[in-house]
Amino acid sequence: MKCLTILFLKFLFLSNFVMAEPITTKSKILKQSSECIKYSQNQGCRELIAQIEKLQLGVFDQNRFKCQSSLLGLQSEIVEAYFLKNSSNERISIMIPHVIKNC
């Protein structure tokens, strides 16, 4: 029984390792966010919103609610820039400093 348990755990850890997605770094997310807010790139911004959503769920599980709120605000800015891309080309993010501070 002990051998079976060890084999199961090895399988579990190896399968999660192989199926794991690469983790996007905070600096990469911040850089992409500022570009999306300024230039409203369509497909890249959509993917970034999904990445931030995954990160947001991860920090929620860690009870880091200030970070989660900051990420939610950053997502909102990206969505606003995406849907209102014709209104202004000179947008700046007010949430990026909060993400840096809280995350």
Backbone as a printed PyTorch tensor [residue, N CA C, xyz], in Angstrom:
tensor([[[  0.8260,  -1.1940,   0.0000],
         [  0.0000,   0.0000,   0.0000],
         [  0.8700,   1.2570,   0.0000]],

        [[  1.9570,   1.2170,   0.7590],
         [  2.8500,   2.3730,   0.8280],
         [  3.4830,   2.6450,  -0.5340]],

        [[  3.8390,   1.5940,  -1.2350],
         [  4.4410,   1.7390,  -2.5660],
         [  3.4380,   2.3400,  -3.5390]],

        [[  2.1970,   1.9220,  -3.4480],
         [  1.1520,   2.4520,  -4.3130],
         [  0.9180,   3.9390,  -4.0570]],

        [[  0.9580,   4.3290,  -2.7990],
         [  0.7940,   5.7390,  -2.4450],
         [  1.9310,   6.5780,  -3.0070]],

        [[  3.1420,   6.0750,  -2.8990],
         [  4.3110,   6.8020,  -3.4140],
         [  4.2120,   6.9410,  -4.9300]],

        [[  3.8150,   5.8760,  -5.6090],
         [  3.6590,   5.9560,  -7.0600],
         [  2.5850,   6.9630,  -7.4540]],

        [[  1.4940,   6.9730,  -6.7300],
         [  0.4200,   7.9240,  -7.0160],
         [  0.9050,   9.3610,  -6.8370]],

        [[  1.6320,   9.6160,  -5.7500],
         [  2.1330,  10.9740,  -5.5120],
         [  3.1320,  11.3960,  -6.5810]],

        [[  4.0080,  10.4820,  -6.9880],
         [  4.9580,  10.8150,  -8.0560],
         [  4.2210,  11.1570,  -9.3450]],

        [[  3.2100,  10.3590,  -9.6760],
         [  2.4200,  10.6300, -10.8710],
         [  1.7390,  11.9860, -10.7810]],

        [[  1.1730,  12.2720,  -9.6180],
         [  0.4740,  13.5270,  -9.4150],
         [  1.4080,  14.7170,  -9.5900]],

        [[  2.5850,  14.6620,  -8.9680],
         [  3.5280,  15.7740,  -9.0670],
         [  4.0970,  15.9100, -10.4750]],

        [[  4.4170,  14.8110, -11.1190],
         [  4.9710,  14.8820, -12.4640],
         [  3.9320,  15.3720, -13.4710]],

        [[  2.7010,  14.9430, -13.3340],
         [  1.6820,  15.3970, -14.2820],
         [  1.3970,  16.8750, -14.1190]],

        [[  1.4140,  17.3780, -12.8910],
         [  1.2110,  18.8160, -12.6790],
         [  2.3960,  19.6120, -13.1950]],

        [[  3.5870,  19.0680, -13.0830],
         [  4.7750,  19.7670, -13.5580],
         [  4.7390,  19.9080, -15.0720]],

        [[  4.3530,  18.8560, -15.7580],
         [  4.3310,  18.8800, -17.2150],
         [  3.2150,  19.7810, -17.7230]],

        [[  2.0730,  19.7870, -17.0550],
         [  0.9250,  20.5440, -17.5210],
         [  0.9290,  21.9940, -17.0500]],

        [[  1.8540,  22.3700, -16.2160],
         [  1.8760,  23.7290, -15.6730],
         [  2.1860,  24.7390, -16.7680]],

        [[  1.5160,  25.8790, -16.7110],
         [  1.7640,  26.9630, -17.6480],
         [  2.9100,  27.8180, -17.1180]],

        [[  3.6470,  28.4520, -18.0120],
         [  4.6870,  29.3470, -17.5310],
         [  4.0790,  30.5320, -16.7870]],

        [[  4.6850,  30.8940, -15.6970],
         [  4.1840,  32.0020, -14.8870],
         [  4.7180,  33.3100, -15.4360]],

        [[  3.8260,  34.2120, -15.7330],
         [  4.2100,  35.5200, -16.2230],
         [  4.6930,  36.3550, -15.0450]],

        [[  5.8260,  37.0000, -15.2030],
         [  6.3800,  37.7890, -14.1160],
         [  5.6050,  39.0820, -13.9400]],

        [[  5.7120,  39.6250, -12.7310],
         [  5.0090,  40.8710, -12.4140],
         [  5.4850,  42.0080, -13.3070]],

        [[  6.7770,  42.0830, -13.5510],
         [  7.2910,  43.1740, -14.3840],
         [  6.7830,  43.0670, -15.8200]],

        [[  6.6470,  41.8320, -16.3270],
         [  6.1290,  41.6530, -17.6840],
         [  4.6650,  42.0690, -17.7550]],

        [[  3.8870,  41.7010, -16.7350],
         [  2.4790,  42.0980, -16.6940],
         [  2.3480,  43.6100, -16.6270]],

        [[  3.1700,  44.2640, -15.8250],
         [  3.1000,  45.7190, -15.7060],
         [  3.4690,  46.4030, -17.0200]],

        [[  4.4930,  45.8840, -17.6800],
         [  4.9120,  46.4690, -18.9600],
         [  3.8150,  46.3030, -20.0090]],

        [[  3.2540,  45.0880, -20.1040],
         [  2.1900,  44.8500, -21.0700],
         [  0.9530,  45.6840, -20.7400]],

        [[  0.6790,  45.8550, -19.4500],
         [ -0.4910,  46.6460, -19.0480],
         [ -0.3570,  48.0870, -19.5040]],

        [[  0.8080,  48.6770, -19.2710],
         [  0.9800,  50.0770, -19.6790],
         [  0.8960,  50.2180, -21.1890]],

        [[  1.3870,  49.2230, -21.9400],
         [  1.2790,  49.2690, -23.3970],
         [ -0.1750,  49.1370, -23.8430]],

        [[ -0.9230,  48.2490, -23.1810],
         [ -2.3370,  48.0860, -23.5490],
         [ -3.1380,  49.3440, -23.2470]],

        [[ -2.8390,  49.9780, -22.1290],
         [ -3.5760,  51.1820, -21.7580],
         [ -3.2590,  52.3220, -22.7320]],

        [[ -2.0120,  52.3950, -23.1830],
         [ -1.6330,  53.4610, -24.1140],
         [ -2.0980,  53.1850, -25.5360]],

        [[ -1.9420,  51.9310, -25.9890],
         [ -2.1390,  51.6470, -27.4120],
         [ -3.3300,  50.7440, -27.7210]],

        [[ -3.9710,  50.1630, -26.7500],
         [ -5.1600,  49.3100, -26.9250],
         [ -4.9570,  48.2010, -27.9600]],

        [[ -3.9090,  47.4130, -27.7950],
         [ -3.6600,  46.2910, -28.7050],
         [ -4.7220,  45.2270, -28.4740]],

        [[ -5.3830,  44.8050, -29.5110],
         [ -6.5510,  43.9310, -29.3670],
         [ -6.2540,  42.5810, -28.7340]],

        [[ -5.6190,  41.6730, -29.4500],
         [ -5.4560,  40.3010, -28.9760],
         [ -4.5360,  40.2290, -27.7590]],

        [[ -3.4530,  40.9680, -27.7560],
         [ -2.5330,  40.9480, -26.6220],
         [ -3.1900,  41.4150, -25.3380]],

        [[ -4.0580,  42.3920, -25.4380],
         [ -4.7480,  42.9090, -24.2530],
         [ -5.7630,  41.9140, -23.7170]],

        [[ -6.4290,  41.2210, -24.6080],
         [ -7.3770,  40.1940, -24.1730],
         [ -6.6570,  39.0950, -23.4010]],

        [[ -5.5270,  38.6610, -23.9150],
         [ -4.7510,  37.6160, -23.2400],
         [ -4.2190,  38.1140, -21.9000]],

        [[ -3.8270,  39.3690, -21.8440],
         [ -3.3270,  39.9480, -20.6090],
         [ -4.4150,  39.9840, -19.5400]],

        [[ -5.6210,  40.3060, -19.9250],
         [ -6.7320,  40.3200, -18.9740],
         [ -6.9250,  38.9280, -18.3780]],

        [[ -6.8100,  37.9000, -19.2070],
         [ -6.9400,  36.5220, -18.7150],
         [ -5.7920,  36.1590, -17.7780]],

        [[ -4.5840,  36.5980, -18.0870],
         [ -3.4230,  36.3270, -17.2190],
         [ -3.5950,  37.0090, -15.8670]],

        [[ -4.0560,  38.2370, -15.8780],
         [ -4.2630,  38.9670, -14.6240],
         [ -5.3660,  38.2950, -13.8140]],

        [[ -6.3650,  37.7600, -14.4910],
         [ -7.4470,  37.0480, -13.7950],
         [ -6.8970,  35.8290, -13.0440]],

        [[ -6.0260,  35.0690, -13.6960],
         [ -5.4070,  33.9130, -13.0460],
         [ -4.5750,  34.3470, -11.8440]],

        [[ -3.8120,  35.4150, -12.0200],
         [ -2.9970,  35.9330, -10.9250],
         [ -3.8760,  36.4090,  -9.7790]],

        [[ -4.9690,  37.0580, -10.1300],
         [ -5.9110,  37.5580,  -9.1280],
         [ -6.4950,  36.4120,  -8.2950]],

        [[ -6.8370,  35.3160,  -8.9360],
         [ -7.3600,  34.1600,  -8.2100],
         [ -6.2940,  33.5500,  -7.2990]],

        [[ -5.0490,  33.5680,  -7.7580],
         [ -3.9590,  33.0470,  -6.9370],
         [ -3.7350,  33.8630,  -5.6770]],

        [[ -3.7670,  35.1670,  -5.7890],
         [ -3.5610,  36.0000,  -4.5940],
         [ -4.7770,  35.9640,  -3.6860]],

        [[ -5.9590,  35.7000,  -4.2530],
         [ -7.1510,  35.5270,  -3.4230],
         [ -6.9840,  34.3050,  -2.5240]],

        [[ -6.4680,  33.2200,  -3.0870],
         [ -6.2410,  32.0050,  -2.2960],
         [ -5.2310,  32.2330,  -1.1750]],

        [[ -4.3630,  33.2200,  -1.3390],
         [ -3.3580,  33.5470,  -0.3210],
         [ -3.8590,  34.6230,   0.6410]],

        [[ -5.1170,  35.0220,   0.5080],
         [ -5.7210,  36.0780,   1.3380],
         [ -4.9950,  37.4120,   1.2290]],

        [[ -4.4880,  37.7290,   0.0460],
         [ -3.8170,  39.0040,  -0.2090],
         [ -4.8050,  39.9100,  -0.9400]],

        [[ -5.7410,  40.4630,  -0.1780],
         [ -6.8700,  41.1680,  -0.7650],
         [ -6.5010,  42.5360,  -1.3260]],

        [[ -5.4950,  43.2070,  -0.7630],
         [ -5.0690,  44.4940,  -1.3380],
         [ -4.4860,  44.2740,  -2.7310]],

        [[ -3.7120,  43.2170,  -2.8720],
         [ -3.1370,  42.8920,  -4.1750],
         [ -4.2460,  42.5300,  -5.1560]],

        [[ -5.1950,  41.7340,  -4.7100],
         [ -6.3000,  41.3320,  -5.5650],
         [ -7.0860,  42.5560,  -6.0370]],

        [[ -7.3600,  43.4850,  -5.1430],
         [ -8.0990,  44.6960,  -5.5070],
         [ -7.3210,  45.5450,  -6.5000]],

        [[ -6.0150,  45.6270,  -6.3020],
         [ -5.1780,  46.4010,  -7.2270],
         [ -5.1750,  45.7630,  -8.6130]],

        [[ -5.0970,  44.4350,  -8.6600],
         [ -5.1310,  43.7400,  -9.9440],
         [ -6.4760,  43.9180, -10.6310]],

        [[ -7.5400,  43.9080,  -9.8630],
         [ -8.8760,  44.1320, -10.4210],
         [ -8.9850,  45.5380, -11.0160]],

        [[ -8.4250,  46.5200, -10.3270],
         [ -8.4180,  47.8840, -10.8540],
         [ -7.6160,  47.9950, -12.1380]],

        [[ -6.4940,  47.2880, -12.1890],
         [ -5.6730,  47.2950, -13.3950],
         [ -6.4200,  46.6470, -14.5550]],

        [[ -7.1080,  45.5490, -14.2740],
         [ -7.9330,  44.9190, -15.3040],
         [ -8.9900,  45.8840, -15.8260]],

        [[ -9.6000,  46.6200, -14.9260],
         [-10.6400,  47.5780, -15.3180],
         [-10.0790,  48.6490, -16.2470]],

        [[ -8.8840,  49.1220, -15.9420],
         [ -8.2620,  50.1280, -16.8070],
         [ -7.9840,  49.5750, -18.2020]],

        [[ -7.5350,  48.3250, -18.2560],
         [ -7.2390,  47.7150, -19.5560],
         [ -8.5250,  47.5260, -20.3590]],

        [[ -9.5830,  47.0630, -19.6980],
         [-10.8680,  46.8830, -20.3810],
         [-11.3940,  48.2250, -20.8750]],

        [[-11.2840,  49.2450, -20.0490],
         [-11.7400,  50.5740, -20.4550],
         [-10.9550,  51.0760, -21.6660]],

        [[ -9.6450,  50.8890, -21.6450],
         [ -8.8270,  51.3250, -22.7770],
         [ -9.1680,  50.5350, -24.0410]],

        [[ -9.4730,  49.2670, -23.8680],
         [ -9.8150,  48.4180, -25.0170],
         [-11.1260,  48.8530, -25.6610]],

        [[-12.1560,  49.1050, -24.8610],
         [-13.4570,  49.4510, -25.4130],
         [-13.5850,  50.9180, -25.7790]],

        [[-12.8120,  51.7860, -25.1680],
         [-12.8850,  53.2170, -25.4680],
         [-11.6050,  53.6840, -26.1500]],

        [[-11.0600,  52.8550, -27.0260],
         [ -9.7590,  53.1360, -27.6190],
         [ -9.7290,  54.3700, -28.5020]],

        [[-10.8600,  54.8280, -28.9880],
         [-10.8840,  56.0000, -29.8510],
         [-11.0060,  57.3140, -29.0800]],

        [[-11.2470,  57.2320, -27.7760],
         [-11.5240,  58.4610, -27.0350],
         [-10.2690,  59.2690, -26.7100]],

        [[ -9.1610,  58.6290, -26.4320],
         [ -7.9470,  59.3760, -26.1000],
         [ -6.7230,  58.4930, -26.2950]],

        [[ -5.6950,  59.0570, -26.8770],
         [ -4.4560,  58.3130, -27.0670],
         [ -3.4620,  58.5300, -25.9310]],

        [[ -3.7550,  59.4500, -25.0330],
         [ -2.8070,  59.7720, -23.9760],
         [ -3.3190,  59.3230, -22.6110]],

        [[ -3.5640,  58.0420, -22.4800],
         [ -4.0150,  57.4880, -21.2050],
         [ -2.8130,  57.1450, -20.3540]],

        [[ -2.9810,  57.2740, -19.0690],
         [ -1.9730,  56.7970, -18.1290],
         [ -2.6780,  55.9210, -17.1030]],

        [[ -1.9420,  54.9840, -16.5780],
         [ -2.5180,  54.0720, -15.5990],
         [ -2.3300,  54.6280, -14.1960]],

        [[ -3.4130,  54.6700, -13.4380],
         [ -3.2770,  55.0780, -12.0380],
         [ -3.1430,  53.8490, -11.1310]],

        [[ -3.3870,  52.6490, -11.6770],
         [ -3.3600,  51.4370, -10.8560],
         [ -1.9960,  50.7550, -10.8210]],

        [[ -1.1400,  51.0160, -11.7870],
         [  0.1650,  50.3430, -11.8150],
         [  0.9540,  50.6020, -10.5340]],

        [[  1.0220,  51.8370, -10.0230],
         [  1.7350,  52.0350,  -8.7450],
         [  1.1210,  51.2450,  -7.5810]],

        [[ -0.1930,  51.0680,  -7.6110],
         [ -0.8580,  50.3000,  -6.5460],
         [ -0.5240,  48.8150,  -6.6500]],

        [[ -0.4280,  48.3120,  -7.8870],
         [ -0.0360,  46.9110,  -8.0800],
         [  1.3970,  46.7110,  -7.6120]],

        [[  2.2670,  47.6720,  -7.9330],
         [  3.6690,  47.5710,  -7.4950],
         [  3.7290,  47.5660,  -5.9670]],

        [[  2.9810,  48.4410,  -5.3310],
         [  3.0130,  48.5570,  -3.8750],
         [  2.3830,  47.3450,  -3.1640]],

        [[  1.2340,  46.8850,  -3.6520],
         [  0.4670,  45.8650,  -2.9330],
         [  0.7780,  44.4340,  -3.3450]],

        [[  1.4490,  44.2560,  -4.4570],
         [  1.7310,  42.8990,  -4.9110],
         [  3.2160,  42.6370,  -4.8750]]])
